[in-house]
């Protein structure tokens, strides 16, 4: 041990580099399950570049200290990335990692995603600290350390050569990967560190702040010309059947479609939604399209009909902008718009997104009694209690209102208080995420059913339109093998298609609904709502990138972030590209089996890439401004 300590004090950077190399292999093996040689080489080369820099420009204690800092930061990045990948299934960008300050508000979810191996990212620092405590005060070691640290001649040339060779390797891998459209494959190929520099170099859209009015007009004209070439469905069916009614939108947290109509034994998981569907328009083939903003991206989708950028999240991207939106359009019809969420309004930058979208007022954590249902605070029971009180006040103003409600009781990790659990589940569900999820879904359904009855009792129901949808997937594949879920539930369950399948329900009292089998994405919700309200988005200079589902028999839409850019659903399949189109995979939406990728899918693939490009340009040209109608809610007294 003494010789090891002597060697370490002479060459601390070498030992740190060796430990980081082992962490790279551990990350790729246990986190992303990809031990491809090119990916490992890219990770190692990027790490060597960073560790060599201090040796080029510094010496002695300063060099060693900076190498320690770099090693610690890299360990933290791999630790955070491992948690993120475990939870979301993708490698985050540096933009995503800047939101780590919000971790405390979803602490239960983050804690549940930590696995035992992740502690090994820091074991070397613990061991070295112990070594320092035991041997650090011994004069022999201290003399060796200071002798090594104060030498006047440092091997800067050797460090420069090592840095140069590593940089060439990184640059070559990045250059040869520039045509890869699949961000997931690109991230795995480049590695965590190199991928950040590649993302930084690409950028998503042009800077709005630097965009002139002339450039903005050119972008908008380009988008409008593209739209003019596309076929638009007739909007004759159900147009204006809910003209002038209140619009109530309920966004259900982590709510997948498979629970609708599901029975465990003789128990319905969602009896209230099952009953509601009988008199509503029900869209069972809707799929999530969110990016890194997750729930907040789902809010953005509902209110704009525009594709999220993937990264960054849209709540941050639209800060300070004037976004063409549902609240702004309804304001021209005499509506006030409100949004309700039991979390602090700063979570996911909502205090900036809501004014950008034009909401009149938002209600956050201060408005609700915190019964500590989960890490978000108030339960759905407390949530709907406050919402109903506010609705009664809105109703007295004798003008229509729009309200978007965000539930949270079915948030990951789906553990709800035992006294709120109503399902009697088989023993095979014990201590499983699936069992917890079903209990949370049942509670969410119950509270929604109570709320709907309260709307009827208050005389608000018949004056309103109710839209309900899931924001994104709930069950994590790593804890719910699709074959096991299929066996437990007795229904076909696919790890991507079934997982990303969310419900969309549109209930219009007095109008008989139906089950609409059209394949749909979240981008299609807004045009469908506009249709029944009798609103033409074109007259409000609002471009929408989805279709009215009540007047569409065929559909195609794209997905990115949780799937590679270029992924799309059409009437028949989910297509996911590989490095490009040619090595992509098509899965039949009905059989859930892989099918041959025919040439006819190439046109759909090219269309989706162009569609999302137009959507991104549309986001880029949104003008900077402020909303005159926005504010914080007052806390409940």
C-alpha positions as CSV (number, residue, x, y, z in Angstrom):
1,X,0.0,0.0,0.0
2,X,2.9,2.3,0.8
3,X,4.3,1.9,-2.7
4,X,0.9,2.5,-4.2
5,X,0.5,5.8,-2.2
6,X,4.0,6.9,-3.3
7,X,3.1,6.1,-7.0
8,X,-0.3,7.8,-6.7
9,X,1.2,11.0,-5.3
10,X,3.5,11.2,-8.2
11,X,0.9,10.5,-10.9
12,X,-2.5,11.4,-9.6
13,X,-3.9,12.2,-13.0
14,X,-3.0,8.8,-14.4
15,X,-5.0,7.0,-11.6
16,X,-7.9,9.3,-12.0
17,X,-7.9,8.6,-15.8
18,X,-7.9,4.8,-15.2
19,X,-10.8,5.1,-12.7
20,X,-12.7,7.2,-15.2
21,X,-12.1,4.6,-17.9
22,X,-13.6,2.0,-15.7
23,X,-16.6,4.2,-15.1
24,X,-17.1,4.6,-18.9
25,X,-17.3,0.9,-19.3
26,X,-19.6,0.6,-16.3
27,X,-21.9,3.3,-17.7
28,X,-22.1,1.7,-21.1
29,X,-22.7,-1.8,-19.7
30,X,-25.2,-1.1,-17.0
31,X,-26.9,2.2,-18.1
32,X,-27.3,2.1,-21.9
33,X,-26.4,-1.5,-22.5
34,X,-24.1,-0.7,-25.4
35,X,-20.5,-1.9,-25.4
36,X,-19.8,-1.0,-29.0
37,X,-16.0,-0.4,-29.5
38,X,-16.5,2.9,-31.3
39,X,-18.7,4.3,-28.5
40,X,-16.2,3.3,-25.9
41,X,-13.3,4.8,-27.9
42,X,-15.2,8.1,-28.3
43,X,-16.0,8.3,-24.6
44,X,-12.4,7.5,-23.7
45,X,-10.9,10.0,-26.2
46,X,-13.2,12.8,-24.9
47,X,-12.3,12.0,-21.3
48,X,-8.5,12.0,-22.1
49,X,-8.9,15.4,-23.8
50,X,-10.4,16.9,-20.6
51,X,-7.9,15.3,-18.3
52,X,-4.9,16.3,-20.4
53,X,-5.8,20.0,-20.5
54,X,-4.6,20.8,-17.0
55,X,-1.3,19.1,-17.6
56,X,-0.7,21.4,-20.6
57,X,-1.4,24.7,-18.9
58,X,-0.8,24.1,-15.2
59,X,1.6,22.4,-12.9
60,X,1.8,21.3,-9.3
61,X,-1.1,21.6,-6.9
62,X,-3.2,23.6,-9.4
63,X,-3.0,20.9,-12.0
64,X,-3.8,18.2,-9.6
65,X,-6.7,20.1,-8.1
66,X,-8.3,20.8,-11.5
67,X,-7.9,17.2,-12.6
68,X,-9.8,16.2,-9.4
69,X,-12.5,18.7,-10.2
70,X,-12.8,17.4,-13.8
71,X,-12.9,13.8,-12.6
72,X,-15.6,14.6,-10.0
73,X,-17.7,16.5,-12.6
74,X,-17.4,13.7,-15.1
75,X,-18.5,11.2,-12.4
76,X,-21.5,13.4,-11.5
77,X,-22.4,13.7,-15.2
78,X,-22.3,9.9,-15.7
79,X,-24.3,9.5,-12.5
80,X,-27.0,12.0,-13.5
81,X,-27.1,10.5,-17.1
82,X,-27.5,7.0,-15.7
83,X,-30.5,8.1,-13.6
84,X,-32.0,10.0,-16.5
85,X,-31.5,7.1,-18.9
86,X,-33.0,4.7,-16.4
87,X,-36.1,7.0,-16.1
88,X,-36.5,8.3,-19.6
89,X,-34.6,5.9,-21.9
90,X,-32.4,8.5,-23.6
91,X,-29.1,10.3,-23.1
92,X,-29.8,13.9,-21.9
93,X,-28.2,17.0,-23.5
94,X,-26.4,19.7,-21.6
95,X,-29.6,21.7,-21.9
96,X,-31.5,19.0,-20.0
97,X,-28.8,18.7,-17.3
98,X,-29.2,22.5,-16.6
99,X,-32.7,21.7,-15.1
100,X,-31.2,19.5,-12.3
101,X,-32.3,22.2,-9.9
102,X,-35.9,20.9,-10.2
103,X,-35.0,17.4,-9.1
104,X,-36.2,18.1,-5.6
105,X,-39.8,18.5,-6.8
106,X,-39.8,14.9,-8.2
107,X,-37.6,13.4,-5.5
108,X,-39.6,10.2,-5.2
109,X,-39.2,9.5,-8.9
110,X,-35.5,10.2,-8.9
111,X,-34.9,8.1,-5.8
112,X,-36.7,5.2,-7.3
113,X,-34.5,5.4,-10.4
114,X,-31.2,5.1,-8.5
115,X,-29.7,1.6,-8.8
116,X,-27.0,0.1,-6.5
117,X,-24.2,0.2,-9.2
118,X,-24.5,3.9,-9.5
119,X,-22.7,4.4,-6.2
120,X,-19.6,3.1,-7.8
121,X,-19.2,6.3,-9.7
122,X,-17.9,7.9,-6.5
123,X,-16.2,4.9,-4.7
124,X,-12.7,6.0,-5.9
125,X,-13.1,9.4,-4.3
126,X,-14.2,7.8,-1.0
127,X,-11.2,5.5,-1.1
128,X,-8.8,8.3,-1.8
129,X,-10.3,10.4,1.0
130,X,-9.7,7.5,3.4
131,X,-6.1,7.1,2.1
132,X,-5.5,10.8,2.7
133,X,-6.9,10.5,6.3
134,X,-4.7,7.5,7.1
135,X,-1.5,8.3,5.3
136,X,-1.8,12.0,4.4
137,X,0.0,13.2,7.6
138,X,3.0,11.0,7.2
139,X,6.0,13.1,6.4
140,X,7.4,10.6,3.8
141,X,4.3,10.7,1.7
142,X,3.9,14.4,2.2
143,X,7.5,14.9,1.0
144,X,7.0,12.8,-2.0
145,X,3.8,14.7,-2.8
146,X,5.3,18.1,-2.6
147,X,8.4,17.0,-4.5
148,X,6.2,15.8,-7.3
149,X,4.0,18.9,-7.1
150,X,6.7,21.5,-7.2
151,X,9.0,20.3,-9.9
152,X,9.7,23.1,-12.3
153,X,9.8,21.0,-15.4
154,X,6.5,19.4,-16.4
155,X,5.9,17.0,-19.3
156,X,3.8,19.5,-21.1
157,X,4.8,18.3,-24.5
158,X,3.7,14.7,-23.7
159,X,0.3,16.0,-22.4
160,X,-0.1,18.1,-25.6
161,X,0.6,15.1,-27.8
162,X,-1.9,13.0,-25.9
163,X,-4.5,15.8,-26.1
164,X,-3.9,16.3,-29.8
165,X,-4.2,12.6,-30.6
166,X,-7.4,12.2,-28.5
167,X,-8.9,15.4,-30.1
168,X,-8.3,14.0,-33.6
169,X,-10.1,10.7,-32.6
170,X,-13.0,12.7,-31.2
171,X,-13.2,15.0,-34.3
172,X,-13.0,12.0,-36.7
173,X,-15.9,10.2,-35.0
174,X,-18.0,13.4,-34.9
175,X,-17.3,14.1,-38.6
176,X,-18.1,10.6,-39.7
177,X,-21.4,10.7,-37.7
178,X,-22.7,14.0,-39.0
179,X,-25.3,12.4,-41.3
180,X,-26.8,10.2,-38.6
181,X,-30.4,11.5,-38.2
182,X,-31.2,9.1,-35.2
183,X,-30.3,11.1,-32.1
184,X,-30.4,7.9,-29.9
185,X,-27.9,6.1,-32.2
186,X,-25.8,9.3,-32.4
187,X,-25.6,9.7,-28.6
188,X,-24.6,6.0,-28.2
189,X,-22.0,6.3,-30.9
190,X,-20.4,9.6,-29.7
191,X,-20.7,9.0,-25.9
192,X,-22.0,11.3,-23.3
193,X,-19.3,14.1,-23.4
194,X,-18.7,14.2,-27.2
195,X,-22.5,14.2,-27.8
196,X,-22.8,17.4,-25.8
197,X,-20.4,19.2,-28.1
198,X,-22.2,17.8,-31.1
199,X,-25.5,19.1,-29.9
200,X,-24.0,22.4,-29.0
201,X,-22.7,22.7,-32.6
202,X,-25.9,21.7,-34.3
203,X,-28.5,24.0,-32.5
204,X,-32.2,23.5,-33.0
205,X,-33.4,26.7,-34.4
206,X,-32.3,30.2,-35.3
207,X,-32.2,32.7,-32.5
208,X,-35.4,34.6,-32.3
209,X,-33.7,37.5,-30.5
210,X,-31.4,38.0,-33.5
211,X,-34.1,37.5,-36.1
212,X,-35.2,40.6,-38.0
213,X,-38.9,41.3,-38.9
214,X,-38.0,40.6,-42.5
215,X,-36.4,37.2,-41.7
216,X,-39.5,36.3,-39.6
217,X,-41.8,37.2,-42.4
218,X,-39.7,35.1,-44.8
219,X,-39.9,32.1,-42.5
220,X,-43.7,32.5,-42.1
221,X,-44.2,32.9,-45.8
222,X,-42.1,29.7,-46.4
223,X,-44.2,27.8,-43.9
224,X,-47.5,29.0,-45.3
225,X,-46.5,28.1,-48.9
226,X,-45.7,24.6,-47.7
227,X,-49.1,24.3,-46.0
228,X,-50.8,25.5,-49.1
229,X,-49.5,22.5,-51.0
230,X,-50.9,20.0,-48.5
231,X,-54.4,18.5,-48.7
232,X,-56.7,19.7,-46.0
233,X,-59.7,17.7,-44.9
234,X,-63.2,19.2,-45.0
235,X,-64.4,20.4,-41.6
236,X,-68.1,20.0,-42.0
237,X,-68.7,17.2,-39.4
238,X,-69.6,18.6,-35.9
239,X,-68.4,22.1,-36.7
240,X,-69.6,24.5,-34.0
241,X,-71.7,22.0,-32.0
242,X,-70.2,23.4,-28.8
243,X,-70.1,27.1,-29.9
244,X,-69.8,29.4,-26.9
245,X,-69.4,26.7,-24.2
246,X,-66.9,26.6,-21.5
247,X,-63.8,24.4,-22.3
248,X,-62.5,22.2,-19.6
249,X,-59.4,20.2,-20.3
250,X,-58.1,17.6,-17.9
251,X,-54.5,16.4,-18.5
252,X,-54.0,13.1,-16.6
253,X,-50.5,12.4,-15.4
254,X,-48.7,9.4,-16.8
255,X,-52.1,7.9,-18.0
256,X,-51.8,5.2,-20.6
257,X,-54.8,4.0,-22.7
258,X,-54.5,0.3,-21.8
259,X,-56.2,0.9,-18.4
260,X,-59.4,2.1,-20.1
261,X,-61.9,-0.8,-20.1
262,X,-59.3,-3.0,-18.2
263,X,-60.6,-5.4,-15.5
264,X,-58.5,-7.1,-12.9
265,X,-60.6,-10.0,-11.8
266,X,-64.1,-8.5,-11.8
267,X,-62.8,-5.0,-10.9
268,X,-62.9,-2.1,-13.4
269,X,-59.7,0.0,-13.2
270,X,-61.4,3.0,-14.7
271,X,-65.2,2.7,-14.2
272,X,-65.9,6.4,-14.4
273,X,-64.0,6.9,-17.7
274,X,-65.6,3.7,-19.0
275,X,-69.0,5.3,-18.4
276,X,-68.0,8.7,-19.8
277,X,-66.9,7.2,-23.0
278,X,-70.3,5.8,-23.7
279,X,-71.6,9.3,-24.5
280,X,-68.3,10.9,-25.7
281,X,-65.9,10.9,-28.6
282,X,-63.2,8.4,-27.7
283,X,-59.9,8.2,-29.6
284,X,-58.2,5.0,-28.5
285,X,-55.3,5.2,-30.9
286,X,-53.6,8.4,-29.8
287,X,-49.9,8.5,-29.0
288,X,-47.6,10.9,-27.1
289,X,-45.4,13.4,-29.0
290,X,-43.7,15.1,-26.1
291,X,-40.0,16.1,-25.9
292,X,-37.8,16.6,-22.8
293,X,-40.4,18.9,-21.2
294,X,-42.7,15.9,-20.7
295,X,-45.8,17.1,-18.9
296,X,-45.1,20.8,-19.8
297,X,-44.5,19.8,-23.4
298,X,-48.0,18.1,-23.4
299,X,-49.5,21.3,-22.2
300,X,-47.7,23.2,-25.0
301,X,-49.0,20.6,-27.6
302,X,-52.6,21.0,-26.4
303,X,-52.5,24.8,-26.5
304,X,-50.6,25.3,-29.8
305,X,-50.9,22.3,-32.1
306,X,-47.2,22.6,-32.7
307,X,-44.4,20.0,-32.4
308,X,-42.1,20.4,-29.4
309,X,-38.5,20.8,-30.4
310,X,-37.5,17.6,-28.5
311,X,-34.7,19.6,-26.7
312,X,-34.9,22.2,-25.3
313,X,-38.2,21.9,-23.5
314,X,-40.9,24.2,-24.8
315,X,-41.6,25.9,-21.5
316,X,-38.1,27.3,-21.6
317,X,-38.0,28.0,-25.3
318,X,-41.1,30.2,-25.4
319,X,-40.1,32.4,-22.5
320,X,-40.6,36.0,-23.4
321,X,-42.4,35.2,-26.6
322,X,-45.9,35.7,-27.9
323,X,-47.1,32.3,-28.9
324,X,-50.2,31.8,-31.1
325,X,-52.3,29.6,-28.9
326,X,-55.7,28.4,-27.7
327,X,-55.9,31.0,-24.9
328,X,-55.1,33.8,-27.3
329,X,-57.6,32.6,-29.8
330,X,-60.3,32.1,-27.3
331,X,-59.7,35.6,-25.9
332,X,-61.0,37.0,-29.2
333,X,-64.2,35.1,-28.5
334,X,-64.6,36.6,-25.0
335,X,-63.1,33.8,-23.0
336,X,-60.8,34.0,-20.0
337,X,-58.2,31.2,-19.7
338,X,-57.0,29.6,-16.5
339,X,-54.6,26.7,-15.7
340,X,-54.3,24.7,-12.5
341,X,-51.4,22.7,-11.1
342,X,-50.6,21.7,-7.5
343,X,-46.9,22.2,-8.0
344,X,-45.0,25.5,-7.7
345,X,-45.5,27.5,-10.9
346,X,-41.7,27.8,-11.4
347,X,-41.5,24.0,-11.9
348,X,-40.5,23.5,-15.6
349,X,-40.5,27.3,-16.1
350,X,-44.3,27.4,-16.2
351,X,-44.3,30.9,-14.7
352,X,-42.8,32.0,-18.0
353,X,-44.7,29.6,-20.3
354,X,-48.2,30.6,-19.2
355,X,-47.8,34.3,-20.0
356,X,-46.3,33.3,-23.3
357,X,-49.4,31.2,-24.1
358,X,-51.7,34.0,-23.0
359,X,-53.3,32.5,-19.9
360,X,-55.4,35.0,-17.9
361,X,-54.3,33.5,-14.6
362,X,-52.7,30.4,-13.2
363,X,-53.2,28.6,-9.9
364,X,-50.3,26.7,-8.4
365,X,-49.2,25.2,-5.0
366,X,-50.3,28.2,-3.0
367,X,-53.9,27.6,-3.9
368,X,-54.2,24.1,-2.6
369,X,-54.2,22.5,0.8
370,X,-51.2,20.1,0.9
371,X,-52.3,16.8,2.2
372,X,-48.9,15.3,1.3
373,X,-50.4,12.7,-1.1
374,X,-47.1,12.4,-2.9
375,X,-44.0,14.5,-3.6
376,X,-46.1,17.0,-5.5
377,X,-48.2,17.7,-2.5
378,X,-52.0,18.0,-2.8
379,X,-54.0,15.0,-3.9
380,X,-56.5,15.0,-6.8
381,X,-59.2,15.2,-4.1
382,X,-57.9,18.5,-2.8
383,X,-57.1,19.7,-6.3
384,X,-60.6,19.3,-7.7
385,X,-62.1,20.9,-4.5
386,X,-60.3,24.2,-5.3
387,X,-61.0,23.9,-9.0
388,X,-64.8,23.5,-8.4
389,X,-64.8,26.6,-6.1
390,X,-63.1,28.6,-8.8
391,X,-65.4,27.3,-11.5
392,X,-68.5,28.4,-9.5
393,X,-67.0,31.9,-9.4
394,X,-66.1,31.9,-13.1
395,X,-69.7,30.8,-13.9
396,X,-71.1,33.8,-12.0
397,X,-69.3,36.1,-14.4
398,X,-71.6,35.0,-17.2
399,X,-68.8,34.7,-19.8
400,X,-67.3,31.5,-21.1
401,X,-64.0,30.3,-19.6
402,X,-61.3,27.9,-20.6
403,X,-59.5,25.9,-17.9
404,X,-56.7,23.4,-18.2
405,X,-56.3,21.1,-15.2
406,X,-53.2,19.1,-14.6
407,X,-53.6,16.1,-12.2
408,X,-50.6,14.6,-10.4
409,X,-51.9,11.7,-8.2
410,X,-50.8,9.2,-10.8
411,X,-47.2,10.5,-11.1
412,X,-44.3,8.1,-11.0
413,X,-43.4,6.1,-8.9
414,X,-47.3,5.6,-8.6
415,X,-47.2,4.8,-4.8
416,X,-50.4,6.2,-3.2
417,X,-51.4,5.9,0.5
418,X,-52.8,2.5,1.4
419,X,-56.1,3.9,2.6
420,X,-56.6,5.3,-1.0
421,X,-56.0,2.0,-2.7
422,X,-59.2,0.3,-3.8
423,X,-58.2,-2.5,-6.1
424,X,-57.7,-6.0,-4.6
425,X,-54.8,-7.3,-6.7
426,X,-53.3,-10.8,-7.1
427,X,-50.2,-11.6,-5.1
428,X,-48.1,-11.4,-8.4
429,X,-48.7,-7.7,-8.4
430,X,-47.3,-7.2,-4.9
431,X,-44.4,-4.7,-4.7
432,X,-44.5,-4.2,-8.5
433,X,-44.7,-0.9,-10.4
434,X,-47.6,-2.4,-12.4
435,X,-49.6,-3.0,-9.2
436,X,-48.8,0.5,-7.9
437,X,-49.7,2.0,-11.3
438,X,-53.1,0.3,-11.4
439,X,-53.9,1.5,-7.9
440,X,-53.0,5.1,-8.8
441,X,-55.0,4.9,-12.1
442,X,-58.0,3.7,-10.1
443,X,-57.7,6.6,-7.6
444,X,-57.3,9.1,-10.5
445,X,-60.4,7.8,-12.2
446,X,-62.5,7.9,-9.0
447,X,-61.6,11.5,-8.2
448,X,-62.3,12.5,-11.8
449,X,-65.7,10.8,-11.6
450,X,-66.6,12.7,-8.4
451,X,-65.5,16.0,-10.1
452,X,-67.7,15.4,-13.1
453,X,-70.7,14.7,-10.9
454,X,-70.0,17.9,-9.0
455,X,-69.9,19.8,-12.3
456,X,-73.4,18.4,-13.1
457,X,-74.7,19.3,-9.6
458,X,-73.4,22.9,-10.0
459,X,-75.1,23.4,-13.4
460,X,-71.7,23.8,-15.1
461,X,-71.6,20.5,-17.0
462,X,-74.3,21.2,-19.7
463,X,-72.6,24.6,-20.5
464,X,-69.2,23.0,-21.1
465,X,-67.1,20.8,-23.3
466,X,-64.8,18.3,-21.4
467,X,-61.5,17.1,-23.0
468,X,-59.4,14.5,-21.2
469,X,-56.1,13.1,-22.3
470,X,-52.9,11.5,-20.9
471,X,-49.8,13.5,-21.0
472,X,-47.3,10.7,-21.5
473,X,-46.4,7.1,-20.7
474,X,-46.3,5.8,-17.2
475,X,-44.9,2.2,-16.9
476,X,-41.2,2.0,-17.4
477,X,-40.0,-0.8,-19.6
478,X,-37.1,-1.7,-17.4
479,X,-39.4,-2.6,-14.6
480,X,-42.3,-3.9,-16.7
481,X,-41.1,-6.4,-19.4
482,X,-43.8,-6.3,-22.1
483,X,-44.2,-10.1,-22.1
484,X,-44.7,-10.1,-18.3
485,X,-47.3,-7.3,-18.6
486,X,-49.1,-9.2,-21.3
487,X,-49.2,-12.3,-19.1
488,X,-50.4,-10.4,-16.0
489,X,-53.1,-8.3,-17.7
490,X,-54.2,-10.8,-20.4
491,X,-54.0,-8.2,-23.1
492,X,-51.3,-7.5,-25.8
493,X,-48.7,-5.1,-24.6
494,X,-45.9,-3.6,-26.7
495,X,-43.0,-1.8,-25.1
496,X,-43.2,1.2,-27.4
497,X,-46.7,1.2,-29.1
498,X,-48.7,0.2,-26.0
499,X,-46.6,2.3,-23.7
500,X,-46.9,5.5,-25.7
501,X,-50.6,5.0,-26.4
502,X,-52.6,7.5,-24.3
503,X,-56.4,8.2,-24.2
504,X,-58.1,11.2,-25.7
505,X,-61.8,11.7,-24.8
506,X,-64.0,14.6,-25.9
507,X,-67.3,14.9,-24.2
508,X,-70.0,17.3,-25.4
509,X,-73.2,17.1,-23.4
510,X,-76.2,16.7,-25.7
511,X,-74.1,15.4,-28.6
512,X,-73.9,11.7,-29.1
513,X,-70.3,10.6,-29.4
514,X,-68.6,7.6,-31.0
515,X,-65.3,5.6,-30.9
516,X,-63.0,7.2,-33.5
517,X,-60.5,4.7,-34.8
518,X,-58.3,7.1,-36.6
519,X,-54.6,6.9,-35.5
520,X,-53.7,10.2,-33.8
521,X,-51.1,12.2,-32.0
522,X,-51.3,14.9,-29.4
523,X,-50.8,17.5,-32.1
524,X,-54.3,16.6,-33.4
525,X,-56.1,17.6,-30.2
526,X,-56.3,21.3,-30.7
527,X,-57.7,21.3,-34.3
528,X,-60.4,18.8,-33.1
529,X,-61.3,21.1,-30.2
530,X,-61.4,24.1,-32.5
531,X,-63.8,22.3,-34.8
532,X,-66.4,21.6,-32.2
533,X,-66.1,25.1,-30.8
534,X,-66.6,26.5,-34.3
535,X,-63.3,28.3,-34.5
536,X,-61.2,28.6,-37.7
537,X,-57.6,28.8,-36.7
538,X,-56.6,30.3,-40.1
539,X,-58.6,33.5,-39.3
540,X,-56.6,33.9,-36.2
541,X,-53.2,33.6,-38.0
542,X,-52.5,30.4,-36.1
543,X,-50.8,27.6,-37.9
544,X,-51.5,24.1,-36.6
545,X,-49.5,21.0,-37.5
546,X,-52.2,18.4,-36.7
547,X,-55.6,17.4,-38.1
548,X,-59.2,17.6,-36.9
549,X,-59.8,13.9,-35.9
550,X,-63.6,14.2,-36.5
551,X,-63.1,15.0,-40.1
552,X,-60.0,12.8,-40.9
553,X,-60.1,9.2,-41.9
554,X,-56.3,8.9,-42.6
555,X,-53.5,10.4,-40.6
556,X,-49.7,10.5,-40.2
557,X,-47.7,12.3,-37.5
558,X,-44.1,12.3,-36.2
559,X,-42.5,11.6,-32.9
560,X,-39.1,12.5,-31.6
561,X,-36.9,12.6,-28.5
562,X,-38.4,9.4,-27.0
563,X,-38.0,8.0,-30.5
564,X,-35.5,9.1,-33.1
565,X,-36.3,12.0,-35.3
566,X,-38.0,10.6,-38.4
567,X,-40.1,8.2,-36.4
568,X,-43.8,8.3,-37.4
569,X,-47.2,6.7,-37.1
570,X,-49.4,6.3,-40.1
571,X,-52.7,4.4,-40.4
572,X,-50.9,1.0,-40.3
573,X,-47.5,1.1,-38.7
574,X,-45.0,2.7,-36.3
575,X,-41.8,3.4,-38.2
576,X,-38.6,3.9,-36.3
577,X,-35.4,4.7,-38.3
578,X,-32.0,3.2,-37.6
579,X,-29.0,5.3,-38.7
580,X,-31.4,6.4,-41.4
581,X,-34.4,5.2,-43.3
582,X,-32.9,2.1,-44.9
583,X,-32.2,0.3,-41.7
584,X,-35.4,1.4,-40.0
585,X,-38.0,-0.9,-38.4
586,X,-41.8,-0.9,-39.0
587,X,-44.2,-2.5,-36.5
588,X,-47.8,-3.2,-37.3
589,X,-50.1,-1.3,-35.0
590,X,-52.7,-4.1,-34.8
591,X,-50.6,-7.2,-34.6
592,X,-47.7,-5.5,-32.8
593,X,-45.4,-7.5,-35.0
594,X,-42.5,-6.3,-37.2
595,X,-43.3,-6.0,-40.9
596,X,-41.3,-5.4,-44.0
597,X,-40.3,-1.8,-44.6
598,X,-41.8,-1.1,-48.0
599,X,-40.7,1.7,-50.4
600,X,-44.1,3.4,-49.8
601,X,-42.9,4.4,-46.3
602,X,-40.1,6.5,-47.8
603,X,-42.6,9.2,-48.8
604,X,-44.1,9.2,-45.4
605,X,-40.6,9.5,-43.8
606,X,-39.6,12.4,-46.0
607,X,-42.9,14.1,-45.3
608,X,-42.5,13.8,-41.6
609,X,-39.0,15.3,-41.6
610,X,-40.3,18.2,-43.7
611,X,-43.3,18.7,-41.5
612,X,-41.3,18.9,-38.3
613,X,-38.8,21.2,-40.0
614,X,-41.7,23.5,-40.8
615,X,-42.9,23.3,-37.2
616,X,-39.5,24.2,-35.9
617,X,-39.3,27.2,-38.2
618,X,-42.7,28.2,-37.0
619,X,-41.5,28.1,-33.4
620,X,-38.3,30.0,-34.4
621,X,-40.2,32.9,-35.8
622,X,-42.5,33.5,-32.8
623,X,-42.1,37.1,-31.9
624,X,-40.7,38.4,-28.6
625,X,-43.2,40.1,-26.4
626,X,-45.1,40.0,-23.1
627,X,-48.6,39.1,-22.0
628,X,-50.8,41.8,-20.4
629,X,-53.1,39.2,-18.9
630,X,-51.3,36.9,-16.5
631,X,-50.7,36.6,-12.8
632,X,-50.1,34.4,-9.8
633,X,-53.0,32.8,-7.9
634,X,-53.8,33.8,-4.3
635,X,-53.2,31.1,-1.7
636,X,-56.3,29.4,-0.2
637,X,-57.2,30.9,3.1
